[in-house]
């Protein structure tokens, strides 16, 4: 992240937890005076005396509810108040499972809103109904430790509810879900962090978790993600004093981050540019903790309210301040229409399909797969997948039931594609091709008659000096019969190589390079040999089409779909082609990681949009849905009894297990193409397509 002068403000936190220095003293004090104003934020209402650290709020049609912890040794538990009440706030209930430091709210989990708490005496998660204050189910997921901050995040991609729990230099990510009327909390991962966090907040627009300690001025950040890979923790920036509270205000376009420093609440955008500050008034020596925001509109708070635990000369307890006029005076946009019960209205319009099988859990971080069609028996066709993480890096082969047949080492391959009938001297062979990131080479393997892989002479080909490979795909020219390999870098530079056979080995020759799309990060691509095209995904922006011949004009691409056009969403990731009986029939399918969904376009220009689908769980078969989708592949050809209507194979980032929890190993989901396209659209697919003709 950078300031107006372009200086980098995002400092990576190293593995030994020694931070690199910020480029300058980017503090709240240094920019508030120059760029923003301060307005008073009077206390509108407060509770009676309570030993408090944490607040959360519930959005309810009948009544807005403030929930706060009770850290008293003799009282304990948590308290519920009518947020719209006068001083002292009307207390609705007081539950006493034991001294409690942490509370958070989750909405619409199995149709219910829930208070999530951890009582210090026994370290169990407990769930409560915020209206009746009755406990929901039994205590869950004991988490021994001295925990100091708790935040909830609902993925806007999948609708899954996650909890981030912070302790002494440690963070634990949990999944909270409903299953047939009961609730469970499943640990996803545990990772180290550099501090004992005392506050946290999560931005939906930035997909970022922020945390801080009241012992220091730094604010730390890491991506909110549905993954088991350890996130990279960064120093977002530094404020002027110790951070006593954090909260996120969900905007219509972008969120605000609220940072409490005793009696000052500074407002930042997600790039850590200060927008103004609020000074809590009405008491002396105020310390604001447990900061939270209610963005609904009530009779008393038509513009919403800030809630917090407070300690001052007047005592300890909970307090509420109206945002009426405060945001306007700072020139900030209000969003009182925010409703956490929904997780994105766009998902209701997506077609829902279920996986019918999945591959065995295997390998670490996967990406783009390929399907090899057997020349003798299509039921013996294979699925080839990638493991691009350093641990277990290579290619794997599965049968159509998802059973692992083989793994072979390769240098962190990202995407894999199949080349059919390559002429190698006096014989033909099938090849698997991937770009290998370990040494920035083009990796090729021979596919044997049973679909497994073996090394081949010339199977590692160099790219140009200084080039860092990323995505890849293949193309065979129907004009010349020559075989080509495409590879790209994150910089959007594409290299096109001719693949040949000489001196009993594979050989490559660079024939073209060009910049794909508008220069944003690229990865997925697929060729359309019948039309002479290569179709590429520019992750932050669009899906493009270019000519695939070496002498085609690559200065300008044809825009198939663009993020923000009403149907396409970022990140544009894997792309695949479903063949039709002629060059103007068939479909292009592209994955969109940001919404865990897939767009279908017609193959024929101008590539009309057809539909969007997403892959939900199949509880009858114990297969989880697809989240944070990346690469995919598809064929329309009938593949025996298992997939008579074609097959789509797609990467799943968080492989959730039927018995609970998330596997450290990846799996790929197998979906019938017929379920996606339906009977009418399947008429435009070639069920007899033979890639060797």
Buried (B, 14 or more C-beta within 10 A) or exposed (E): BEBEEEEEBBBEBEEEEEBEEBEEEBBBBBBBEEEBEBBEBEBBBBBEEBBBBBBBBBBBEEBBBBBBBBBBEEBBBBBBBBBBBEEBBBBBBBBBBBBBBBBBBBBBBBEBBBBBBBBBEEBBBBBBEBBEBEBBBEBBBEBEBEBBBBBBBBBBBBBBBBBBBBBEEBBBBBBBBBEEEEBBBBBBBBBEBBBBBBBBBBBBBBBBBBBBBBEBBBBBBBBBBBBBBEBEBBBBBBBBBBBBBBBBBBBEEBBBBBBBBBBBBBBBBBBBBBBBBBEBEBBEEBBBBBBBBBBBEBEBBBBBBBBBBBBBEBEBBBBBBBBBEBBEEBEBEBBBEBEBEBBBEBBEEBBEBBBBBBBBBBBBBBBBBBBBBBBEEBBBBBBBBBBBBEEBBBBBBBBBEBEBBBBBEBBBBBBBBBBBBBEBEEEEBBBBBBBBBBEBBBBBBBBEEEBBBEEBBBBBBEBEEEBEBBBBBBBBBEEEEBBBBBBBBBBBBBBBBBBBBEEEEBBBEEBBBBBBBBEBBBBBBBBBBBBBBBBBBBBBBBBBBBBBBBEBEBEEBBBBBBBEEEBBBBBBBBBBBBBBBEBEBBBBBBBBBBBBBBBBBBBBEEBEBBBBBBBBBBEEEEBBBBBBBBBBBBBBBBBEEBBBBBBBBBBBBBBBEEEBBBBEBBBBBBBBBBBBBEEEBBEBBBBEBEBEE
